[in-house]
Amino acid sequence: MRNLDITTLRSFVAVAQSGGVTRAAGFLNLTQSAVSMQIKRLEDMLDLQLLDRSGRGVALTPAGTQLLSYAQRMVDLNDEIYTRLTDQAWEGEIVLGVPHDIVYPVIPQVLQRMGRTHPRVKVQLVSSYTRELRAQFARGEVDVILTTETEIGPGAETLVELPMRWVGAPGGQVHKTQPLRLAFCRFCGFRPDALGRLDRAGIDWEMAVESDSDRTVEATVSADLAISSCLDGHAAPQLDYIDASAGLPELGTQKINMYVGSGTSAIVQEIADQVRQGFAARFASDAHIRTVA
């Protein structure tokens, strides 16, 4: 019976999720050569090619794709066993603040992983607007926050920069009407810029709904009664992106920034690392999106 090595599997998972050896080495605190050697060792053990290195980036071969789900489960189970049986220090509570519109798809994965690997750490998720989250962070009420901003504030790091997109109902027609009907939350940070761009483009608009609820906005848009905007990759499942050929003005980009309190504990640093890796893995394969190592 031949045994797979968890260390090599961990390196393989990191490369597969981050899209490259360089980024994976940073996550693992290893050199690029060490990660490359571990991948080569795993390939030699299995007598399979797991990575396709022929292109500019790194892609999984069919065998690598098949291995990835197994490898992730083995690494997660290893970490869960080790944490439950040996590490008594990973206890406490973390407050994580995230804007409503970027909770999915990364944050549930982070929470799930933290629950498996650090079961004695309670993560409280606070969802609000960027302005309110920054105020809470300044008062020390949250340990880590994510924000959506055009620039980066003091002490923050940019995880990813994403284009803004117009969204509407699947197969919707309301974006062709004049005046253009819009739906935004009253305190949505994207709203002022979107309205300004419409004004500069000479497009008449009217507000179909003003609400404090994201769900109300989503329901209005999904019913083809209005359109709205969101970050690329974060549209609700019942909405579709409106094609650029519709003639609506471009919306620019927004940064997803992370703020971590100074002098924070190891468990706060751990969830910050998990969030960092989650966004890198989610957007590493999108060539038009700039991720920050």
C-alpha atoms as a printed R data frame, in Angstrom:
    type eleno elety resid chain resno       x      y       z
1   ATOM     1    CA   MET     A     1   0.000  0.000   0.000
2   ATOM     2    CA   ARG     A     2   1.500  3.357  -1.054
3   ATOM     3    CA   ASN     A     3   0.691  6.446   1.006
4   ATOM     4    CA   LEU     A     4   0.114  9.925  -0.336
5   ATOM     5    CA   ASP     A     5   1.958 12.711   1.434
6   ATOM     6    CA   ILE     A     6  -0.222 15.504   2.865
7   ATOM     7    CA   THR     A     7   2.469 18.126   2.284
8   ATOM     8    CA   THR     A     8   2.616 17.425  -1.437
9   ATOM     9    CA   LEU     A     9  -1.172 17.337  -1.635
10  ATOM    10    CA   ARG     A    10  -1.350 20.703   0.144
11  ATOM    11    CA   SER     A    11   1.032 22.237  -2.382
12  ATOM    12    CA   PHE     A    12  -0.955 20.745  -5.262
13  ATOM    13    CA   VAL     A    13  -4.231 22.183  -3.917
14  ATOM    14    CA   ALA     A    14  -2.639 25.608  -3.414
15  ATOM    15    CA   VAL     A    15  -1.293 25.671  -6.986
16  ATOM    16    CA   ALA     A    16  -4.619 24.481  -8.426
17  ATOM    17    CA   GLN     A    17  -6.671 27.042  -6.498
18  ATOM    18    CA   SER     A    18  -4.360 30.024  -6.945
19  ATOM    19    CA   GLY     A    19  -3.519 29.369 -10.590
20  ATOM    20    CA   GLY     A    20   0.254 29.355 -10.278
21  ATOM    21    CA   VAL     A    21   3.315 28.207  -8.370
22  ATOM    22    CA   THR     A    22   4.390 31.743  -7.418
23  ATOM    23    CA   ARG     A    23   1.113 32.634  -5.735
24  ATOM    24    CA   ALA     A    24   0.874 29.216  -4.074
25  ATOM    25    CA   ALA     A    25   4.388 29.599  -2.674
26  ATOM    26    CA   GLY     A    26   3.344 32.878  -1.072
27  ATOM    27    CA   PHE     A    27   0.299 31.292   0.555
28  ATOM    28    CA   LEU     A    28   2.356 28.353   1.856
29  ATOM    29    CA   ASN     A    29   5.340 30.446   2.975
30  ATOM    30    CA   LEU     A    30   7.614 28.320   0.812
31  ATOM    31    CA   THR     A    31   9.967 29.051  -2.068
32  ATOM    32    CA   GLN     A    32   8.817 28.499  -5.638
33  ATOM    33    CA   SER     A    33  11.400 25.755  -6.072
34  ATOM    34    CA   ALA     A    34  10.135 23.937  -2.980
35  ATOM    35    CA   VAL     A    35   6.554 23.971  -4.270
36  ATOM    36    CA   SER     A    36   7.677 22.841  -7.739
37  ATOM    37    CA   MET     A    37   9.666 19.974  -6.214
38  ATOM    38    CA   GLN     A    38   6.649 18.838  -4.186
39  ATOM    39    CA   ILE     A    39   4.422 18.837  -7.272
40  ATOM    40    CA   LYS     A    40   7.073 16.864  -9.178
41  ATOM    41    CA   ARG     A    41   7.314 14.391  -6.297
42  ATOM    42    CA   LEU     A    42   3.542 13.894  -6.329
43  ATOM    43    CA   GLU     A    43   3.527 13.381 -10.099
44  ATOM    44    CA   ASP     A    44   6.362 10.857  -9.840
45  ATOM    45    CA   MET     A    45   4.575  8.958  -7.061
46  ATOM    46    CA   LEU     A    46   1.349  8.716  -9.087
47  ATOM    47    CA   ASP     A    47   3.155  8.373 -12.423
48  ATOM    48    CA   LEU     A    48   0.769 11.013 -13.796
49  ATOM    49    CA   GLN     A    49   1.065 14.541 -15.166
50  ATOM    50    CA   LEU     A    50  -1.118 16.713 -12.976
51  ATOM    51    CA   LEU     A    51  -0.344 20.195 -14.353
52  ATOM    52    CA   ASP     A    52  -0.330 21.408 -17.945
53  ATOM    53    CA   ARG     A    53   2.632 23.786 -18.145
54  ATOM    54    CA   SER     A    54   2.488 24.383 -21.906
55  ATOM    55    CA   GLY     A    55   0.622 27.698 -21.741
56  ATOM    56    CA   ARG     A    56   1.378 31.010 -20.051
57  ATOM    57    CA   GLY     A    57  -0.252 29.933 -16.832
58  ATOM    58    CA   VAL     A    58  -0.721 26.639 -15.049
59  ATOM    59    CA   ALA     A    59  -3.762 24.487 -15.829
60  ATOM    60    CA   LEU     A    60  -4.900 21.125 -14.509
61  ATOM    61    CA   THR     A    61  -4.700 18.066 -16.696
62  ATOM    62    CA   PRO     A    62  -7.683 15.652 -16.617
63  ATOM    63    CA   ALA     A    63  -5.803 13.602 -14.002
64  ATOM    64    CA   GLY     A    64  -5.136 16.760 -11.969
65  ATOM    65    CA   THR     A    65  -8.795 17.727 -12.086
66  ATOM    66    CA   GLN     A    66  -9.751 14.278 -10.846
67  ATOM    67    CA   LEU     A    67  -7.220 14.439  -8.015
68  ATOM    68    CA   LEU     A    68  -8.144 17.946  -6.817
69  ATOM    69    CA   SER     A    69 -11.377 17.084  -5.003
70  ATOM    70    CA   TYR     A    70  -9.738 14.118  -3.265
71  ATOM    71    CA   ALA     A    71  -6.692 16.163  -2.312
72  ATOM    72    CA   GLN     A    72  -8.822 18.997  -0.886
73  ATOM    73    CA   ARG     A    73 -10.790 16.568   1.253
74  ATOM    74    CA   MET     A    74  -7.633 14.886   2.555
75  ATOM    75    CA   VAL     A    75  -5.983 18.204   3.432
76  ATOM    76    CA   ASP     A    76  -9.133 19.469   5.152
77  ATOM    77    CA   LEU     A    77  -9.539 16.239   7.124
78  ATOM    78    CA   ASN     A    78  -5.886 16.323   8.161
79  ATOM    79    CA   ASP     A    79  -6.243 19.899   9.411
80  ATOM    80    CA   GLU     A    80  -9.476 19.140  11.234
81  ATOM    81    CA   ILE     A    81  -7.989 16.127  13.031
82  ATOM    82    CA   TYR     A    82  -4.864 18.024  14.031
83  ATOM    83    CA   THR     A    83  -6.790 21.039  15.298
84  ATOM    84    CA   ARG     A    84  -9.340 19.066  17.279
85  ATOM    85    CA   LEU     A    85  -6.780 16.852  19.012
86  ATOM    86    CA   THR     A    86  -3.731 19.025  19.580
87  ATOM    87    CA   ASP     A    87  -4.274 22.771  19.278
88  ATOM    88    CA   GLN     A    88  -5.886 24.201  22.386
89  ATOM    89    CA   ALA     A    89  -4.920 27.795  21.548
90  ATOM    90    CA   TRP     A    90  -7.333 28.281  18.644
91  ATOM    91    CA   GLU     A    91 -10.289 29.432  20.693
92  ATOM    92    CA   GLY     A    92 -12.198 32.676  20.734
93  ATOM    93    CA   GLU     A    93 -14.495 34.852  18.656
94  ATOM    94    CA   ILE     A    94 -13.864 36.842  15.488
95  ATOM    95    CA   VAL     A    95 -16.139 39.505  14.044
96  ATOM    96    CA   LEU     A    96 -15.917 39.672  10.254
97  ATOM    97    CA   GLY     A    97 -17.637 42.526   8.408
98  ATOM    98    CA   VAL     A    98 -18.542 42.156   4.726
99  ATOM    99    CA   PRO     A    99 -20.719 44.300   2.426
100 ATOM   100    CA   HIS     A   100 -24.006 42.628   1.422
101 ATOM   101    CA   ASP     A   101 -23.132 42.350  -2.241
102 ATOM   102    CA   ILE     A   102 -19.799 40.517  -1.898
103 ATOM   103    CA   VAL     A   103 -20.735 37.911   0.699
104 ATOM   104    CA   TYR     A   104 -21.136 35.356  -2.095
105 ATOM   105    CA   PRO     A   105 -19.374 33.353  -3.358
106 ATOM   106    CA   VAL     A   106 -16.148 33.504  -1.296
107 ATOM   107    CA   ILE     A   107 -17.232 34.183   2.293
108 ATOM   108    CA   PRO     A   108 -19.392 31.032   2.791
109 ATOM   109    CA   GLN     A   109 -16.405 28.949   1.680
110 ATOM   110    CA   VAL     A   110 -14.172 30.738   4.185
111 ATOM   111    CA   LEU     A   111 -16.666 30.214   7.007
112 ATOM   112    CA   GLN     A   112 -17.063 26.544   6.120
113 ATOM   113    CA   ARG     A   113 -13.315 25.989   6.105
114 ATOM   114    CA   MET     A   114 -12.824 27.835   9.404
115 ATOM   115    CA   GLY     A   115 -15.569 25.700  10.939
116 ATOM   116    CA   ARG     A   116 -13.753 22.532   9.887
117 ATOM   117    CA   THR     A   117 -10.211 23.517  10.748
118 ATOM   118    CA   HIS     A   118 -10.841 25.724  13.814
119 ATOM   119    CA   PRO     A   119 -14.038 24.384  15.408
120 ATOM   120    CA   ARG     A   120 -13.475 26.260  18.686
121 ATOM   121    CA   VAL     A   121 -13.318 29.623  16.939
122 ATOM   122    CA   LYS     A   122 -16.665 31.403  16.609
123 ATOM   123    CA   VAL     A   123 -16.903 33.652  13.561
124 ATOM   124    CA   GLN     A   124 -19.618 36.297  13.717
125 ATOM   125    CA   LEU     A   125 -20.483 37.667  10.275
126 ATOM   126    CA   VAL     A   126 -21.672 41.269  10.119
127 ATOM   127    CA   SER     A   127 -23.126 42.423   6.790
128 ATOM   128    CA   SER     A   128 -23.570 46.122   6.078
129 ATOM   129    CA   TYR     A   129 -22.457 48.939   3.764
130 ATOM   130    CA   THR     A   130 -18.813 49.916   3.325
131 ATOM   131    CA   ARG     A   131 -19.302 53.266   5.053
132 ATOM   132    CA   GLU     A   132 -20.841 51.670   8.138
133 ATOM   133    CA   LEU     A   133 -18.297 48.844   8.238
134 ATOM   134    CA   ARG     A   134 -15.405 51.299   8.196
135 ATOM   135    CA   ALA     A   135 -17.006 53.223  11.050
136 ATOM   136    CA   GLN     A   136 -17.437 50.016  13.057
137 ATOM   137    CA   PHE     A   137 -13.842 49.029  12.327
138 ATOM   138    CA   ALA     A   138 -12.606 52.431  13.515
139 ATOM   139    CA   ARG     A   139 -14.514 51.929  16.790
140 ATOM   140    CA   GLY     A   140 -12.947 48.495  17.259
141 ATOM   141    CA   GLU     A   141 -16.267 46.662  16.924
142 ATOM   142    CA   VAL     A   142 -15.082 44.336  14.137
143 ATOM   143    CA   ASP     A   143 -11.753 42.555  13.702
144 ATOM   144    CA   VAL     A   144 -11.617 42.258   9.908
145 ATOM   145    CA   ILE     A   145 -13.671 44.061   7.275
146 ATOM   146    CA   LEU     A   146 -13.966 43.927   3.519
147 ATOM   147    CA   THR     A   147 -14.947 47.043   1.590
148 ATOM   148    CA   THR     A   148 -15.802 48.027  -1.965
149 ATOM   149    CA   GLU     A   149 -14.011 51.264  -2.834
150 ATOM   150    CA   THR     A   150 -12.495 53.054  -5.803
151 ATOM   151    CA   GLU     A   151  -9.308 53.715  -3.814
152 ATOM   152    CA   ILE     A   152  -7.543 52.098  -0.869
153 ATOM   153    CA   GLY     A   153  -7.606 53.480   2.648
154 ATOM   154    CA   PRO     A   154  -4.781 53.635   5.202
155 ATOM   155    CA   GLY     A   155  -3.701 50.200   6.407
156 ATOM   156    CA   ALA     A   156  -5.798 48.284   3.878
157 ATOM   157    CA   GLU     A   157  -4.771 45.816   1.192
158 ATOM   158    CA   THR     A   158  -6.523 45.316  -2.132
159 ATOM   159    CA   LEU     A   159  -7.585 41.708  -2.670
160 ATOM   160    CA   VAL     A   160  -8.971 42.128  -6.175
161 ATOM   161    CA   GLU     A   161 -10.071 44.893  -8.540
162 ATOM   162    CA   LEU     A   162 -13.264 44.099 -10.451
163 ATOM   163    CA   PRO     A   163 -15.246 45.803 -13.211
164 ATOM   164    CA   MET     A   164 -18.714 47.036 -12.374
165 ATOM   165    CA   ARG     A   165 -21.507 45.641 -14.542
166 ATOM   166    CA   TRP     A   166 -25.103 46.546 -15.307
167 ATOM   167    CA   VAL     A   167 -27.515 43.750 -14.354
168 ATOM   168    CA   GLY     A   168 -31.097 42.985 -15.305
169 ATOM   169    CA   ALA     A   169 -33.586 40.155 -15.571
170 ATOM   170    CA   PRO     A   170 -32.605 37.180 -17.768
171 ATOM   171    CA   GLY     A   171 -33.879 38.061 -21.239
172 ATOM   172    CA   GLY     A   172 -35.111 41.389 -19.875
173 ATOM   173    CA   GLN     A   173 -36.106 44.370 -22.007
174 ATOM   174    CA   VAL     A   174 -36.435 47.196 -19.486
175 ATOM   175    CA   HIS     A   175 -32.907 48.450 -20.241
176 ATOM   176    CA   LYS     A   176 -34.238 49.519 -23.670
177 ATOM   177    CA   THR     A   177 -36.925 51.828 -22.246
178 ATOM   178    CA   GLN     A   178 -36.711 55.603 -21.869
179 ATOM   179    CA   PRO     A   179 -36.378 56.942 -19.282
180 ATOM   180    CA   LEU     A   180 -34.187 54.139 -17.992
181 ATOM   181    CA   ARG     A   181 -35.676 52.579 -14.847
182 ATOM   182    CA   LEU     A   182 -33.226 51.939 -12.012
183 ATOM   183    CA   ALA     A   183 -33.265 50.142  -8.680
184 ATOM   184    CA   PHE     A   184 -30.705 50.908  -5.964
185 ATOM   185    CA   CYS     A   185 -30.583 50.803  -2.189
186 ATOM   186    CA   ARG     A   186 -30.599 54.277  -0.657
187 ATOM   187    CA   PHE     A   187 -27.113 53.912   0.834
188 ATOM   188    CA   CYS     A   188 -25.539 51.855  -1.957
189 ATOM   189    CA   GLY     A   189 -22.002 53.121  -2.599
190 ATOM   190    CA   PHE     A   190 -22.285 52.270  -6.305
191 ATOM   191    CA   ARG     A   191 -25.341 54.440  -6.844
192 ATOM   192    CA   PRO     A   192 -23.829 57.970  -7.105
193 ATOM   193    CA   ASP     A   193 -21.226 56.946  -9.682
194 ATOM   194    CA   ALA     A   194 -23.757 55.018 -11.799
195 ATOM   195    CA   LEU     A   195 -26.154 57.989 -11.858
196 ATOM   196    CA   GLY     A   196 -23.345 60.378 -12.709
197 ATOM   197    CA   ARG     A   197 -22.227 58.243 -15.639
198 ATOM   198    CA   LEU     A   198 -25.787 58.093 -16.987
199 ATOM   199    CA   ASP     A   199 -26.101 61.872 -16.700
200 ATOM   200    CA   ARG     A   200 -22.812 62.421 -18.528
201 ATOM   201    CA   ALA     A   201 -23.934 60.019 -21.263
202 ATOM   202    CA   GLY     A   202 -27.163 62.007 -21.710
203 ATOM   203    CA   ILE     A   203 -29.385 59.062 -20.707
204 ATOM   204    CA   ASP     A   204 -32.617 59.982 -18.931
205 ATOM   205    CA   TRP     A   205 -33.407 57.816 -15.915
206 ATOM   206    CA   GLU     A   206 -35.897 57.417 -13.114
207 ATOM   207    CA   MET     A   207 -35.717 55.496  -9.857
208 ATOM   208    CA   ALA     A   208 -38.175 52.597  -9.918
209 ATOM   209    CA   VAL     A   209 -37.499 51.611  -6.327
210 ATOM   210    CA   GLU     A   210 -35.584 53.032  -3.391
211 ATOM   211    CA   SER     A   211 -35.190 50.668  -0.505
212 ATOM   212    CA   ASP     A   212 -32.953 49.733   2.405
213 ATOM   213    CA   SER     A   213 -33.220 46.091   1.352
214 ATOM   214    CA   ASP     A   214 -31.007 44.397  -1.233
215 ATOM   215    CA   ARG     A   215 -33.670 41.717  -1.600
216 ATOM   216    CA   THR     A   216 -36.245 44.327  -2.666
217 ATOM   217    CA   VAL     A   217 -33.858 45.650  -5.311
218 ATOM   218    CA   GLU     A   218 -33.113 42.114  -6.562
219 ATOM   219    CA   ALA     A   219 -36.825 41.283  -6.755
220 ATOM   220    CA   THR     A   220 -37.550 44.442  -8.734
221 ATOM   221    CA   VAL     A   221 -34.718 43.800 -11.176
222 ATOM   222    CA   SER     A   222 -35.511 40.098 -11.593
223 ATOM   223    CA   ALA     A   223 -39.096 41.073 -12.491
224 ATOM   224    CA   ASP     A   224 -37.709 43.185 -15.370
225 ATOM   225    CA   LEU     A   225 -39.020 46.374 -13.777
226 ATOM   226    CA   ALA     A   226 -35.603 48.037 -13.486
227 ATOM   227    CA   ILE     A   227 -31.878 47.497 -13.835
228 ATOM   228    CA   SER     A   228 -29.083 47.932 -11.310
229 ATOM   229    CA   SER     A   229 -25.334 47.443 -11.050
230 ATOM   230    CA   CYS     A   230 -22.985 45.096  -9.218
231 ATOM   231    CA   LEU     A   231 -19.421 43.847  -9.214
232 ATOM   232    CA   ASP     A   232 -18.496 41.336 -11.887
233 ATOM   233    CA   GLY     A   233 -18.791 37.836 -10.479
234 ATOM   234    CA   HIS     A   234 -21.217 38.850  -7.715
235 ATOM   235    CA   ALA     A   235 -24.588 39.050  -9.469
236 ATOM   236    CA   ALA     A   236 -27.463 37.303  -7.717
237 ATOM   237    CA   PRO     A   237 -28.331 33.979  -9.396
238 ATOM   238    CA   GLN     A   238 -31.694 35.302 -10.627
239 ATOM   239    CA   LEU     A   239 -30.022 38.193 -12.501
240 ATOM   240    CA   ASP     A   240 -27.983 38.446 -15.717
241 ATOM   241    CA   TYR     A   241 -25.306 40.869 -16.865
242 ATOM   242    CA   ILE     A   242 -26.409 43.305 -19.574
243 ATOM   243    CA   ASP     A   243 -24.229 43.129 -22.671
244 ATOM   244    CA   ALA     A   244 -22.080 46.129 -23.587
245 ATOM   245    CA   SER     A   245 -23.910 46.325 -26.936
246 ATOM   246    CA   ALA     A   246 -26.957 47.693 -25.072
247 ATOM   247    CA   GLY     A   247 -25.310 51.123 -25.178
248 ATOM   248    CA   LEU     A   248 -25.192 51.787 -21.447
249 ATOM   249    CA   PRO     A   249 -22.127 53.648 -20.130
250 ATOM   250    CA   GLU     A   250 -19.226 51.692 -18.680
251 ATOM   251    CA   LEU     A   251 -19.146 51.694 -14.893
252 ATOM   252    CA   GLY     A   252 -15.409 51.544 -14.188
253 ATOM   253    CA   THR     A   253 -13.909 49.310 -11.533
254 ATOM   254    CA   GLN     A   254 -14.060 48.874  -7.788
255 ATOM   255    CA   LYS     A   255 -11.476 47.486  -5.398
256 ATOM   256    CA   ILE     A   256 -12.327 44.895  -2.783
257 ATOM   257    CA   ASN     A   257 -10.131 45.955   0.125
258 ATOM   258    CA   MET     A   258  -9.440 44.203   3.417
259 ATOM   259    CA   TYR     A   259  -8.723 45.944   6.722
260 ATOM   260    CA   VAL     A   260  -7.237 43.953   9.603
261 ATOM   261    CA   GLY     A   261  -6.841 45.439  13.052
262 ATOM   262    CA   SER     A   262  -3.270 46.113  14.180
263 ATOM   263    CA   GLY     A   263  -1.843 43.896  16.894
264 ATOM   264    CA   THR     A   264  -4.519 41.281  16.295
265 ATOM   265    CA   SER     A   265  -4.425 37.698  17.482
266 ATOM   266    CA   ALA     A   266  -3.358 34.637  15.533
267 ATOM   267    CA   ILE     A   267  -6.952 33.605  14.868
268 ATOM   268    CA   VAL     A   268  -7.728 37.002  13.305
269 ATOM   269    CA   GLN     A   269  -4.655 36.686  11.106
270 ATOM   270    CA   GLU     A   270  -5.783 33.188  10.175
271 ATOM   271    CA   ILE     A   271  -9.198 34.248   8.919
272 ATOM   272    CA   ALA     A   272  -7.570 37.151   7.058
273 ATOM   273    CA   ASP     A   273  -5.321 34.602   5.332
274 ATOM   274    CA   GLN     A   274  -8.334 32.447   4.500
275 ATOM   275    CA   VAL     A   275 -10.168 35.423   2.967
276 ATOM   276    CA   ARG     A   276  -7.054 36.428   1.028
277 ATOM   277    CA   GLN     A   277  -6.630 32.938  -0.393
278 ATOM   278    CA   GLY     A   278 -10.346 32.613  -1.124
279 ATOM   279    CA   PHE     A   279 -10.459 35.697  -3.336
280 ATOM   280    CA   ALA     A   280  -7.192 34.805  -5.064
281 ATOM   281    CA   ALA     A   281  -8.479 31.316  -5.870
282 ATOM   282    CA   ARG     A   282 -11.860 32.602  -7.046
283 ATOM   283    CA   PHE     A   283 -10.545 35.201  -9.494
284 ATOM   284    CA   ALA     A   284  -7.080 33.937 -10.471
285 ATOM   285    CA   SER     A   285  -8.364 32.349 -13.705
286 ATOM   286    CA   ASP     A   286 -10.129 35.501 -14.963
287 ATOM   287    CA   ALA     A   287  -7.671 37.274 -17.255
288 ATOM   288    CA   HIS     A   288  -9.596 40.573 -17.236
289 ATOM   289    CA   ILE     A   289  -9.565 40.830 -13.452
290 ATOM   290    CA   ARG     A   290  -6.540 42.120 -11.580
291 ATOM   291    CA   THR     A   291  -5.753 40.200  -8.411
292 ATOM   292    CA   VAL     A   292  -3.226 41.383  -5.889
293 ATOM   293    CA   ALA     A   293  -0.785 38.891  -4.387
